[in-house]
């Protein structure tokens, strides 16, 4: 398994170094004593810029080029010693799971069966598993055509939530990653549905507070669970968490989540997003069976999920430390956009709430002793903005702009 001395620290290999989830996992595992290597498909990658990353690697994008990604990954784990491999996206998870017979002789991946991985990435199966576990779900309509979607939206009433059956969708000769979106009218719905694969889902938009429950699931049950409450998202109408706080897990919720994951067959690190309705019931809305965006909050609150999962994989046991409630999390980019959104609408009180400083606050990218990831993220956003401007100018000139190739 390579030439690294057996006395060296255990090696952890992380994918999707472009994202904040991998930055958080990298910092967590480095603190726990792991030698961390980070794979990315593009530059600059925030995960490459953290001091916790000891080896910076580039491979093909696991969504657009899964075969090339797996070929490169196999070469890496065959020639160097990595003890554990953690996927940072649905695309990487699916590619790794499908190629497990090529990777498992050289590195621990800890995944359940292929069927369980596919079930855990299937948004309709989440609805079914949540129901079986005693959780509620938004009203969900399975659609095959734009006409189906229009009919469902009229029945449910706008705004509705549009979801792919899986986040990875075949689009002609390509695979693309598609996000869940809140849709406000017929025109927007008709424009979006062609890119969501077949089948896709239209759901009622639930009202309530969004909660995140993240932990580590093993055959014996949940090793640890951290619950957080979303205070702001970006976009505000329904998006990713921009600001959240670690809170006490409501009674009975741990058992329901454990039953849901057992129904799906999932084993490993995960995040389950839910909405708490006015009557106190919880509706499951999304499952991330991998590293996830607000992972930094879990680590700061004592639930060092990547380290707990890796310890269990390598030793067969892990003892999670006590949790610290009240810790807060901020995704810098999302919260800044939320602030500007409030200011544009002259919602000054809400804008001030965003700007108020907090103690016990952990950031997605920034850390005073490790500023590199935030710098890398800023450079990436500048690169994206330039690309968008170039495409706009080229489109106005009557031809399509060339696709930006990461360097």
C-alpha positions as CSV (number, residue, x, y, z in Angstrom):
1,X,0.0,0.0,0.0
2,X,2.9,2.4,-0.8
3,X,6.1,3.3,0.9
4,X,4.9,5.4,3.9
5,X,6.4,3.9,7.2
6,X,3.9,2.1,9.3
7,X,4.8,4.4,12.2
8,X,3.5,7.4,10.3
9,X,0.2,9.0,11.3
10,X,-2.9,7.5,9.7
11,X,-3.6,9.0,6.3
12,X,-7.0,10.4,5.4
13,X,-7.8,11.1,1.7
14,X,-10.6,13.7,1.1
15,X,-12.3,14.5,-2.1
16,X,-13.9,17.8,-3.3
17,X,-11.4,20.2,-1.9
18,X,-13.2,23.1,-3.5
19,X,-16.0,23.1,-0.8
20,X,-16.3,24.2,2.8
21,X,-17.2,20.7,3.9
22,X,-13.8,19.4,3.0
23,X,-12.1,22.4,4.6
24,X,-13.9,21.5,7.9
25,X,-13.1,17.8,7.6
26,X,-9.4,18.6,6.8
27,X,-9.1,20.8,9.9
28,X,-10.9,18.2,12.1
29,X,-8.8,15.3,11.0
30,X,-5.5,17.1,11.2
31,X,-6.3,18.1,14.8
32,X,-7.1,14.4,15.5
33,X,-3.6,13.4,14.3
34,X,-4.3,12.4,10.7
35,X,-2.0,13.2,7.8
36,X,-4.6,14.7,5.4
37,X,-4.5,14.7,1.6
38,X,-7.1,16.7,-0.4
39,X,-8.3,16.0,-3.9
40,X,-9.7,18.8,-6.0
41,X,-10.7,19.2,-9.7
42,X,-10.3,23.0,-9.9
43,X,-8.1,25.8,-8.7
44,X,-8.1,27.6,-6.4
45,X,-9.4,25.0,-4.0
46,X,-10.1,26.1,-0.5
47,X,-9.2,22.7,0.9
48,X,-5.7,23.0,-0.7
49,X,-5.1,26.3,1.1
50,X,-5.7,25.2,4.7
51,X,-2.5,24.6,6.8
52,X,-4.2,21.3,7.8
53,X,-3.7,19.9,4.2
54,X,-0.4,18.1,3.9
55,X,-0.8,16.8,0.3
56,X,-2.6,18.7,-2.5
57,X,-3.9,16.5,-5.3
58,X,-5.8,17.0,-8.6
59,X,-8.1,14.6,-10.3
60,X,-11.0,14.8,-12.8
61,X,-14.4,16.0,-11.6
62,X,-16.3,13.0,-10.2
63,X,-19.6,14.2,-11.7
64,X,-18.5,15.1,-15.2
65,X,-15.8,12.5,-15.5
66,X,-16.4,9.7,-13.1
67,X,-14.3,7.1,-15.0
68,X,-11.3,9.4,-15.1
69,X,-11.8,10.3,-11.4
70,X,-11.9,6.6,-10.3
71,X,-8.9,5.7,-12.5
72,X,-6.9,8.5,-10.9
73,X,-8.1,7.6,-7.4
74,X,-7.2,4.0,-7.8
75,X,-3.7,5.0,-8.9
76,X,-3.3,7.2,-5.8
77,X,-4.4,4.5,-3.2
78,X,-2.3,1.8,-4.9
79,X,0.9,3.8,-4.8
80,X,0.6,5.7,-1.5
81,X,-0.7,4.8,1.9
82,X,-4.0,6.2,2.8
83,X,-6.0,4.6,5.6
84,X,-9.4,6.1,5.0
85,X,-11.2,7.8,2.1
86,X,-14.0,10.3,2.6
87,X,-16.2,11.6,-0.2
88,X,-17.2,15.2,-0.2
89,X,-20.1,15.2,-2.6
90,X,-22.8,13.0,-4.0
91,X,-20.9,12.6,-7.2
92,X,-17.8,11.4,-5.4
93,X,-19.8,9.1,-3.2
94,X,-21.5,7.4,-6.1
95,X,-18.3,7.1,-8.1
96,X,-16.4,5.6,-5.1
97,X,-19.3,3.2,-4.3
98,X,-19.5,1.9,-7.9
99,X,-15.7,1.3,-7.9
100,X,-15.4,-0.2,-4.5
101,X,-13.9,-3.4,-5.7
102,X,-11.0,-1.4,-7.2
103,X,-10.4,0.7,-4.0
104,X,-11.2,-1.4,-1.0
105,X,-8.0,-3.6,-1.2
106,X,-6.0,-0.4,-0.6
107,X,-8.1,2.0,1.5
108,X,-11.0,1.9,4.0
109,X,-14.2,3.4,2.5
110,X,-16.6,2.1,5.1
111,X,-19.6,2.3,2.8
112,X,-22.7,0.1,3.1
113,X,-23.9,-1.9,0.1
114,X,-24.3,-0.4,-3.3
115,X,-28.1,-0.7,-2.9
116,X,-27.9,1.2,0.4
117,X,-25.8,4.0,-1.1
118,X,-28.2,4.4,-4.0
119,X,-31.2,4.4,-1.6
120,X,-29.5,7.1,0.6
121,X,-29.1,9.3,-2.5
122,X,-32.6,8.8,-3.7
123,X,-34.9,11.6,-2.6
124,X,-38.1,9.6,-3.1
125,X,-36.7,6.8,-1.0
126,X,-36.1,9.4,1.7
127,X,-39.8,10.2,1.7
128,X,-40.6,6.5,2.1
129,X,-38.0,5.8,4.8
130,X,-39.1,8.9,6.8
131,X,-42.7,7.7,6.7
132,X,-41.7,4.2,7.9
133,X,-39.6,5.8,10.7
134,X,-42.6,7.8,12.0
135,X,-41.4,11.2,10.6
136,X,-43.6,13.3,8.3
137,X,-42.6,14.6,4.9
138,X,-43.8,17.4,2.6
139,X,-46.5,16.3,0.2
140,X,-44.6,14.9,-2.8
141,X,-45.6,14.3,-6.4
142,X,-43.5,12.2,-8.7
143,X,-43.4,13.8,-12.2
144,X,-42.2,12.6,-15.6
145,X,-43.1,15.7,-17.7
146,X,-43.4,19.4,-17.5
147,X,-47.2,18.9,-17.7
148,X,-47.1,16.7,-14.6
149,X,-45.1,19.3,-12.8
150,X,-47.6,22.1,-13.7
151,X,-50.5,20.0,-12.6
152,X,-48.7,19.2,-9.3
153,X,-47.8,22.8,-8.7
154,X,-51.4,23.9,-9.2
155,X,-52.6,21.3,-6.8
156,X,-50.0,22.2,-4.1
157,X,-50.1,25.9,-4.8
158,X,-47.0,28.0,-5.5
159,X,-44.3,28.3,-4.3
160,X,-43.3,24.7,-4.6
161,X,-40.0,22.8,-4.2
162,X,-38.5,21.2,-7.3
163,X,-36.1,18.3,-6.7
164,X,-34.3,15.8,-8.9
165,X,-34.8,12.2,-7.9
166,X,-31.1,12.3,-7.3
167,X,-28.8,15.3,-7.3
168,X,-26.7,13.7,-10.1
169,X,-28.6,13.9,-13.4
170,X,-27.8,12.6,-16.9
171,X,-28.0,15.5,-19.3
172,X,-27.4,14.0,-22.8
173,X,-23.8,12.8,-23.0
174,X,-23.0,14.5,-19.6
175,X,-23.7,14.1,-16.0
176,X,-24.5,17.3,-14.0
177,X,-25.3,18.1,-10.4
178,X,-28.7,19.7,-9.9
179,X,-29.8,21.6,-6.8
180,X,-33.2,21.7,-5.1
181,X,-34.9,25.0,-5.8
182,X,-38.0,26.9,-4.6
183,X,-40.1,27.7,-7.7
184,X,-42.5,30.6,-7.6
185,X,-44.5,30.5,-10.8
186,X,-45.4,28.5,-13.9
187,X,-42.8,30.2,-16.2
188,X,-40.0,29.4,-13.8
189,X,-41.2,25.8,-13.4
190,X,-41.4,25.3,-17.2
191,X,-37.9,26.6,-17.7
192,X,-36.3,24.5,-15.0
193,X,-37.9,21.0,-15.4
194,X,-36.0,20.0,-18.5
195,X,-32.8,19.9,-16.5
196,X,-34.1,17.8,-13.7
197,X,-34.0,14.3,-15.2
198,X,-36.8,11.8,-15.2
199,X,-38.5,11.3,-12.9
200,X,-38.3,14.4,-10.7
201,X,-40.2,15.5,-7.7
202,X,-42.5,18.5,-6.9
203,X,-43.1,19.0,-3.2
204,X,-45.2,21.4,-1.1
205,X,-43.2,24.1,0.5
206,X,-43.2,23.6,4.2
207,X,-43.4,26.5,6.7
208,X,-41.3,26.3,9.8
209,X,-37.8,26.3,11.2
210,X,-35.1,24.3,9.5
211,X,-33.1,21.9,11.7
212,X,-30.0,19.9,10.8
213,X,-29.2,16.6,12.6
214,X,-25.8,15.3,11.8
215,X,-23.9,12.3,13.1
216,X,-22.3,9.0,12.6
217,X,-24.3,5.8,12.0
218,X,-22.8,2.3,12.5
219,X,-24.4,-1.1,12.5
220,X,-25.1,-0.9,16.3
221,X,-26.9,2.5,15.9
222,X,-26.0,6.2,16.2
223,X,-22.6,6.9,17.7
224,X,-23.2,10.6,18.1
225,X,-25.8,13.2,16.9
226,X,-25.6,17.0,16.9
227,X,-28.7,19.1,16.2
228,X,-28.6,22.6,15.0
229,X,-31.3,25.2,14.2
230,X,-31.0,27.4,11.1
231,X,-31.4,31.1,11.7
232,X,-30.6,32.2,8.2
233,X,-30.2,30.6,4.8
234,X,-29.1,31.7,1.4
235,X,-31.2,32.2,-0.7
236,X,-33.6,33.4,2.1
237,X,-36.6,31.7,0.5
238,X,-35.0,28.3,0.9
239,X,-31.4,27.5,0.5
240,X,-28.2,26.4,2.3
241,X,-27.6,27.4,5.9
242,X,-25.9,30.8,6.3
243,X,-26.1,31.0,10.1
244,X,-27.1,28.3,12.6
245,X,-26.8,27.3,16.3
246,X,-26.2,24.0,18.0
247,X,-29.2,23.1,20.1
248,X,-30.6,20.3,22.3
249,X,-32.0,17.4,20.2
250,X,-35.8,17.3,20.8
251,X,-37.1,14.2,22.6
252,X,-37.7,11.2,20.3
253,X,-35.9,12.7,17.3
254,X,-32.7,10.6,17.8
255,X,-34.7,7.4,17.7
256,X,-36.7,8.5,14.6
257,X,-33.5,9.4,12.8
258,X,-31.9,6.1,13.7
259,X,-34.9,4.2,12.4
260,X,-34.8,6.2,9.1
261,X,-31.2,5.5,8.5
262,X,-31.7,1.8,9.4
263,X,-34.6,1.7,6.8
264,X,-32.2,3.1,4.1
265,X,-29.3,0.9,5.2
266,X,-27.0,3.8,5.6
267,X,-23.7,3.5,7.5
268,X,-21.3,6.4,8.0
269,X,-21.3,10.2,8.4
270,X,-24.5,12.0,7.5
271,X,-26.6,15.1,7.8
272,X,-30.4,15.1,7.7
273,X,-32.3,18.3,7.2
274,X,-35.8,18.7,8.6
275,X,-38.4,21.4,9.0
276,X,-40.1,21.7,12.4
277,X,-43.7,22.7,11.9
278,X,-45.8,24.9,14.2
279,X,-47.3,21.8,15.8
280,X,-43.8,20.5,16.7
281,X,-43.7,17.7,14.2
282,X,-40.6,17.2,12.0
283,X,-40.7,16.8,8.2
284,X,-37.6,15.3,6.6
285,X,-36.5,17.2,3.6
286,X,-33.0,16.2,2.6
287,X,-30.3,13.7,3.4
288,X,-26.6,14.2,2.8
289,X,-24.8,10.9,3.4
290,X,-21.3,12.4,3.3
291,X,-19.3,15.4,4.3
292,X,-21.7,18.4,4.4
293,X,-21.6,22.2,4.3
294,X,-21.9,23.2,8.0
295,X,-19.6,20.5,9.3
296,X,-17.5,23.1,11.0
297,X,-20.3,23.6,13.5
298,X,-20.3,20.0,14.6
299,X,-16.6,19.9,15.1
300,X,-16.7,23.2,17.2
301,X,-19.5,21.8,19.3
302,X,-17.6,18.6,20.2
303,X,-19.0,16.3,17.5
304,X,-15.8,15.8,15.4
305,X,-17.7,13.6,13.0
306,X,-14.9,12.9,10.5
307,X,-12.6,11.9,13.3
308,X,-15.2,9.8,15.1
309,X,-16.1,8.0,11.8
310,X,-12.4,7.4,10.9
311,X,-11.6,6.1,14.4
312,X,-14.5,3.7,14.2
313,X,-13.5,2.5,10.8
314,X,-9.9,1.8,11.8
315,X,-10.4,0.4,15.4
316,X,-14.1,-0.7,15.5
317,X,-14.9,1.7,18.4
318,X,-15.1,5.4,19.1
319,X,-16.1,7.4,22.2
320,X,-17.6,10.8,21.3
321,X,-16.9,13.6,23.7
322,X,-19.7,15.7,25.3
323,X,-21.5,18.2,23.1
324,X,-21.3,22.0,23.6
325,X,-24.7,23.6,22.8
326,X,-25.0,27.3,21.9
327,X,-22.0,27.2,19.4
328,X,-22.9,29.2,16.3
329,X,-21.9,28.8,12.6
330,X,-21.6,31.3,9.8
331,X,-21.1,30.7,6.1
332,X,-19.4,34.0,5.2
333,X,-20.5,34.2,1.6
334,X,-24.1,33.2,2.3
335,X,-24.5,35.5,5.3
336,X,-23.0,38.4,3.4
337,X,-25.4,37.9,0.5
338,X,-28.3,37.6,3.0
339,X,-27.2,40.9,4.6
340,X,-27.2,42.7,1.2
341,X,-30.5,41.1,0.3
342,X,-32.1,42.6,3.5
343,X,-30.5,46.0,2.8
344,X,-31.8,46.1,-0.8
345,X,-35.3,45.6,0.7
346,X,-34.7,48.2,3.4
347,X,-35.2,45.6,6.1
348,X,-32.9,47.3,8.5
349,X,-33.8,45.4,11.6
350,X,-33.2,42.1,9.9
351,X,-30.0,43.4,8.4
352,X,-28.7,44.5,11.8
353,X,-29.3,40.9,13.1
354,X,-27.0,39.6,10.4
355,X,-24.3,42.2,11.3
356,X,-24.4,41.7,15.1
357,X,-21.1,40.0,16.3
358,X,-21.4,36.7,18.3
359,X,-19.2,34.9,20.8
360,X,-18.6,31.2,20.2
361,X,-18.9,31.6,16.4
362,X,-17.2,29.3,13.9
363,X,-16.8,30.2,10.2
364,X,-17.0,27.9,7.2
365,X,-13.8,29.2,5.7
366,X,-12.1,31.7,8.0
367,X,-10.0,31.0,11.0
368,X,-7.5,33.5,12.4
369,X,-4.7,31.0,12.5
370,X,-5.7,29.5,9.1
371,X,-6.8,32.3,6.7
372,X,-5.9,30.5,3.5
373,X,-9.3,28.9,2.7
374,X,-11.1,32.2,2.8
375,X,-8.6,33.8,0.5
376,X,-8.9,30.8,-1.9
377,X,-12.7,31.1,-1.8
378,X,-12.6,34.8,-2.6
379,X,-10.3,34.2,-5.6
380,X,-12.6,31.5,-6.8
381,X,-15.6,33.9,-6.7
382,X,-13.6,36.5,-8.6
383,X,-12.8,33.8,-11.2
384,X,-16.5,32.8,-11.5
385,X,-17.6,36.4,-11.8
386,X,-15.1,37.1,-14.6
387,X,-16.3,33.9,-16.4
388,X,-20.0,35.1,-16.2
389,X,-19.1,38.5,-17.6
390,X,-17.2,36.9,-20.4
391,X,-20.1,34.6,-21.3
392,X,-22.5,37.6,-21.2
393,X,-20.4,39.7,-23.5
394,X,-19.9,36.7,-25.9
395,X,-23.6,35.9,-25.9
396,X,-24.5,39.5,-26.8
397,X,-22.0,39.3,-29.6
398,X,-24.0,36.5,-31.2
399,X,-21.9,33.5,-30.3
400,X,-21.5,31.2,-27.3
401,X,-18.6,31.8,-24.9
402,X,-16.1,29.1,-24.5
403,X,-16.3,26.9,-21.3
404,X,-13.9,27.9,-18.6
405,X,-11.4,25.1,-18.0
406,X,-10.0,25.1,-14.5
407,X,-6.3,25.6,-14.4
